[in-house]
Amino acid sequence: MGQRLELLHWIEKLNTARLLVLGDVMLDRFIYGDVSRISPEGPVPVLRSTEMKSVLGGAGNVVRNLASLGSRVHFVSTVGSDTPADQIRDLLSQLPLVESCLITDPSRESTVKTRFLSKQQQLLRVDSETARPIGETVLQKAVEAVRGYLPLCDVAVISDYGKGFMSQEFLKALLPLCRENGVPVLVDPKGPDYSIYRNASILTPNLKELGEATKMMVADDESVVLAAQKLIEECSVEAVLATRSQDGLSLVEGSGRVTHLRSEAKEVFDVTGAGDTVIAVMGAALASGVPLVQCAEIANLAAGIVVGKAGTAVIYANDLIRAVRQQEFSTAESKILDQVAAAEQVEMWRRRGYSIGLMNGFFELLHPAHVRLLSQASKMCDRLIVGINGDDSILRIKGEHPILHEAARSAIIASLEDVDMVVIFQEDTPAQLIELLKPDLLIKRTVPSDAGTIEKDAPDSDRQVLLIDVQEERERTITGRVQ
């Protein structure tokens, strides 16, 4: 097996991690819509809102990423006494294996970042926040929470967004506590003065932050290494992981070892929250006992995946496993996704304006009629998904095992150029898969008698169903639902 497959061993251990996360929690709001005209009141576009989504941002996005990896998280932050704080608490309560201590400060405004987007373009961002150091009362409560959580954690992650929670006084109390408990500290830093993070374990600045903190030019590998070495010496840290956008990551260790990792991104769609993903994966890997260089390799892999997702996105262990296998195996196998990954991929396609088609079947033995049907179906949409009944589904429906195992059937279908994704479902019908993926078009091989059944079964649906009679090579579109 290839060298990259060795990472699978470490990725599978990420769900054993126990971490303490501290930093500025935010609410990220995304308002999506269409722009078709300019306002008569001024030279600005008019956005017709079609969707609004709220997710955890800032340090909250680090927590989201860790939860999606299956890591256990203890989270400490502060919020105001307002509606966004209630939303933040509600979103955190929905994350598995996360215990939160959100300290209410009535004098603060919870941080909210609202982004307005049309198609792939961000039109405007509006921030609401209070950016000042926490007071003595919040500080004491935070230190008390840290004392209780540290014995339960293997690594601490500081996500400093400069909103005041990670004040100089808090850091002075926090870093010695972590050392006393033998807990390494990873810091995503903010501001030009990194002396406040002295004696942390690893700093993860981006290229701009690295240059500002060291007052050095950071234009290439050599200059990045020199700047990182300066930070290591001045701040007494063990290593610096510099995130370099399209140039990947550079890990510079106090021992003198340098590792440059080139970007794994195939397509950059949205860089929002990519730094949160890097430090989350880095922290989870370190807490799971992964060697430092391999920690950076997995974090680099995660960054390459998450920038291809829309909005403040998170990484899953399955994303990482699939990415490793894609580099070692055929393109066909990379098309076979589980339902969670499929839903994320469909959302990405939809954000890009692609129309989504879905067809389903047993596909026990692929024959020319299947190939013709798939070829015709692919011409009716931008991205074609094939749902395949799993072995358990076929056994219930037919009363006997399928001729070929579901893995073999999905691999054969995925090898066809006309197919963009294959998803296995174990229910008797694709109804649940349809509701999950919400395709624009359902495609079904049919005979004339089928049409009436479909129309009768779905009088209230507005989803299009394309009926293709392969033998007569004709097609027609109706409104309805395929059961």
Phi, psi and omega in degrees: 000154183292164182297324182296332180295342177295336179294335181302322179302318182283321180300322181292348179266355186298334181282003175265356185288145174232120187228150170256125179244132179228143178155186184277111178276145181223166170248118177264118178252136178238120178249113182259148178189190181241142176245121180231356181205166177258141182296136175289347181276344181178166184282062180229148178288148175262119180264119174269106186294132178240342183200143173228135180226139177240132179223165176290136178233179182061225178298334177296328177288328173298316178298316178302315180297318179295320179296321180292338176275353181087012180280153176270131188231137168246125190237132179233127178200185179228149178222168174276187176254077187209177182297316177303326178298319178298319179295320178298314179299319181296317180295321178294324181294340181275352182271130179288149174062024179242126174247123186246143170237094178261115184270122182279128175238101184300340181277355182254157171256126177301140183284126177230129174245118182250121181249135178251125186229144171232118186056240183264359189258127173277121184271325187196147171233133179242125180251136171238125187194165166239119184243081175211154182301146179294152179278179186297322182295312179296320179302312182295320178295322179293316179297319179298318179296318179298317179303320181287327185274328188305318179297345182264359189237152179258336181214144173249138178240126176253119177249092187266113177256011175071023180265357172116345181292316179274065181288163179300321180293320179295317180297324178298326179276324188287310187298318175297323178299318179295318179297317180300328181266004179066031182255115177297149183238122174258135184234125166266101195276167177217146177087168184277344185257101181270001179295338179292344179259016183306136179075012167290174183269309185222135174253142182234063179285155169276179188297317181296316180295322179297317179295318181292322183288328183257349185056041180234154172286136180230076188257342184210181182305313185296314182290326176297317180296315180298318179294318180295319179296325176297317178297318181301318182288314186286328185256000179054048176254163183278330183198160173233128174251105182270123177270128192237033176053236185294347179266006174086219182234153172232121178258118179243120184257154179299335178289347182104349180288136181235133179229119176259128180240116182285153185302139177265359186292129174272328180207128179265116181252318183203120183270001181304123175079007182297323178296325177297319179296317181301310184288329178295312181293319178301315180293317180297319181294316180297320179292340180269003179087016180283135176303151190301315181296319178292328173302314181293323179296317180292320178297320178295319177298317180296318180298320180296331179279314190289333178287350175269000179257160183272140172073198178281088189265166179237166180250144176244154178302323179296327175300315182293316180298316181296321180295320177296315182291329178300325182283344182252335184245188186284161176299325182302314182295332180289345179280345184273111185240150171284173189291327178295311180295324179297317180297320178294317180296319179297319178299319178297315179298317183295322177298331179276000177087014181280143172274142187247126175248146180225132169228161184218165178171177178282316183051048180295317173226123181285127180230171184305325179298320177300313184298317179295318179299313181295323178296315178295316183298320183296335180282346184266356181210167179279326180225125183253125177251137176245120174267127183246127175299128178288172183301318181295322179297313181295321179299319179291319185286315186261342182080011178209158181289149179292160179296317179243145178296153182303326179295320180291317181296318180292325179294322180294313180296320181294337181286348180281135183297329183286347184261130181260337181203146175233132179230131177268135175231146185255359178283166180289331178234164179275012186305315182293321179294321179298316180294327180289313186271337179048060180292156176282334186219131174255132183244132182220132171288133190217165166240161186309326184290341182290327191301316181299323179296315181296315181297320182291323186285343187222059182292338185262359183269146176250015179279137179283142174238124178262118179260121181242120173268103186294320183296319180268356179051047175232161182214155173208154183248133175233179174254131180166189183232136175273128178261000000 
